[in-house]
Amino acid sequence: MSELETARVRLQAVRDETLRRIAELEREFAGIVASAAEGSSGGDDEHDPEGATIAFERQHIAALLAQARSRLAAIEAASRKLEGGSYFRCDVCGEPIGAERLAARPAALTCVRCAARNT
């Protein structure tokens, strides 16, 4: 299998995994919202003894969902780079990203050096 095909397979696998995770988190979030709406407090976390926990869980799931959607956007950007022929090059400096980095992070858009500068 060519390096290009290997990258395509890796990106597709990561994309599929991320889409499954998003669907799972959306179901979990909907369940929390429905549970809170059906609760004895009518969804009023402030007067519900379990309210702080429900609010925390809802925000936690919302944050995980936002993170997963961000990951999906990065995967799709990497897929566009792959199709455009620039997948193996850093978006910042133009140097090669490196096979090891792409194996570990298929959606990486920058080389290790440029990524370290942005942290």
N, C-alpha and C positions, 0 to 999 in steps of 0.2 A: 504494500500500500504506500502511495506517495505521501510526502510530508503534507501536501495540500489536502489530500483525502483524509489523512489522520486528523488534521486540524478540523476539518468539516465534521467528522464523526464526533470528535470531542465536544465541539460547540453544540452540536445537536443533542448530545447526551446531557450536557449541562443545561441546555434550554428546556428539554423535557422534564428534567428533575426540578427546575425552577418553576415551571408551569404547574407541576403537581403540588409543589410547596405553596404556591399562591392559592390554588384551589382549596387546599387543606386549610390554610389560614383564613380564607374568606368564609368557609363553612364554620370554622371555630368562632370567628368574629360575629357572624350572623346568629349563632347559637347563644353567645353571651348577650347580645342585644335583645334577642327574643326572651331569654330567661329573665333579664332585668325588667323587661316590659310586662312580663307575666307575674312578677314577684309581688309580694304583699305590699310593698311600698309604691307599686305602680311605676317603678323605674327611678324613684327619687332616692339616689344614693346617699344624699345628705342625712336622711332620717332613717335609713336602713342600717341595722347593725353590721350587715355584710357589705354595705355600700362601698366602703373604701376598697375592699378586696375586688368587688365587681368593677369599679372604676379603674383600678390598677390593671386588672386582667385585660379589660377592654383596650386601654392605652398600650399595654405591652404587645398585644396581638396587632394593634394598628401600626406600631413601630416595626414589628417583624414583617408585616405586610408591605410597608413602605420600603423596607430594606430589600425584600425579595423583588419588588417591582423595579427598584433601581438596578438590581443585579440583572434582571431580564433586559432592561434598556442597554446595559453594558454588553450583554451577550449579543444583542441585535446589532449594536454598533460594531462589534468585532466581526460579526457575520458579514456586514456590509464591507468592512475592510478586506475580508477574505475574498469576497466576490470581486472587489475592485483591485485586488493585487497588492495591497499594502499591509496585509495582516501581520507579516513578520517584521515590520518596521515600527519603531517608536513614533508616536504622534508628536512628540516634543522635539526630539533631536534628530530623528530620521535614521538612527543607527538600528541594527538588528535587536530585536527584543530578547532573543535567546530561547533555544528549544526547551531548556529546563523550566524557565519561567512560564512559557506557554503550556507546558505539560501540567504544571501545578495550577496555573490560572489561565485557562483557555480564553477568557474574556479580557485579558490584560491588554491595555492600549498603549502602555509605555514600558520602557526598559526599566530594569531595577534601579539604575542610577537616577533616572528622572523621577521615578516613583518615590525614591528616598528623599529627593529634594522637595517634594510636595507634601511631605508629612510633617 
